Amino acid sequence: MADYKIQLAFRRFYPDYSARFNPSPVKIKAAFSIMNCKSGSLGYSKSVCQDCGYSEIHNNSCRNRSCPCCQGFLKELWIDQRKAEVIDAPYFHVVVTLPSELNPILYQNQELLYPLLHKCVSRSLLELSSNRKYLGAVPGIIQVLHTWGQELNFHPHIHCIVSGAGLSPDRQLVRCGKHFFLPVRVLGKKFRGIFLSSFQKLFAAGRLSFSGDILHLRNSYDWNTFRDSLCKKDWLPFVKETFNGFGNAIDYLGRYTHRIAISNSRILSVSDSSVSFSAKDYRSGNLKTVSLDGPEFIRRFLLHVLPSGFQKIRYYGFLNNRFKKQNLLLISRLSGKQLFQPKLTGLKTDQLLLVLLGKDVHVCPCCGCNHLQTVQRIFPLRN
């Protein structure tokens, strides 16, 4: 674990952070998972060469979705499964962001507002797409929630991959042109209206929590003033480059699905008192170095630990889980294009390592024979 700077940072600064900030149970679990990942305390397996007697120990990963050390395999498996759901059509990457004034409310009401954000984005895309003026069909949509900016600040937004083709009400395949079929300003106004309407209903029902700097929003007059200010703002989604469905659509989205607030590669150094990491300066487009006090780095990282059980990746339109299989078979028949077949489904860990990394874990590094076998698995005791 010498190369895992995130683990070094947590081991060095988490005790101080914990004493100062009183973290929630889900944050405590994420922190201890990161600190113990591949350390041996989560269990291990022992392999022995049946020819020469060479032995080696492999420590277990924590598999926590907030751990930067555990996402590689999960991402590759996800990409492999999703490739079977890509159709022959243009794809568009849409990023939907809330005004920053909403960030404190969103953070204090994560379990309520994160699902609402997903729902409002998908409803906006689907309602406009169904309009014959734009597409007149139901596209396939994959949405991923991210909550961070480059400096680990709280910046919630939704990444969407939207197919430029979909199924019409009479179950025909309809395609758009090569350009994004929904006007960005129209999409922004639609999303603003849907979100603020739902937001107001939650406030009226007394379901929103307010504390600290936003405590005053409990007052109806202050709330109405705040809400009206949001109505006057432009909510503009951002549409990134397009790509062909049978090209790299899912590989592209794979960059976002299993990304964590910060990767080990971005952490430059961990000193006795601080953590330095690289971040993109969006004004200049260049990389810069950000240095944070150790406990403050831990605090910012743990801002992005999601509520327990929350699904950050969601599927809509013809990819809705209930009818996805039937929809994809119909689209394949209508387009005359065969869907990709997953290549990794059902493979065991040793087979995955061979396919993805080209590493045969049964080859003994000492004698070179193919008889290195797992002889013992040790799991941690559960309380």
Secondary structure by P-SEA (a helix, b strand, c coil): ccccaaaaaaaccaaaaaacccccaaaaaaaaaaaacccccccbbbbbccccbbbbbbbbbccccccccccaaaaaaaaaaaccccccbbbbbbbbbccccaaaaaaacccccaaaaaaaaaaaaaaaaaccccccbbbbbbbbbbcccccccbbbbbbbbcccbbbcccbbbbbbcccccccaaaaaaaaaaaaaaaaaaaaaaccccccccccccccaaaaaaaaaaaaaccbbbbbcbbbbcccccccccccccccccccccccccccccbbbbbbbcccccbbbbbbccaaaaaaaaacccccccccccccccccccccaaaaaaaaaaaacccccccccccccaaaaaaaaccccccccccccccccccccccccccc
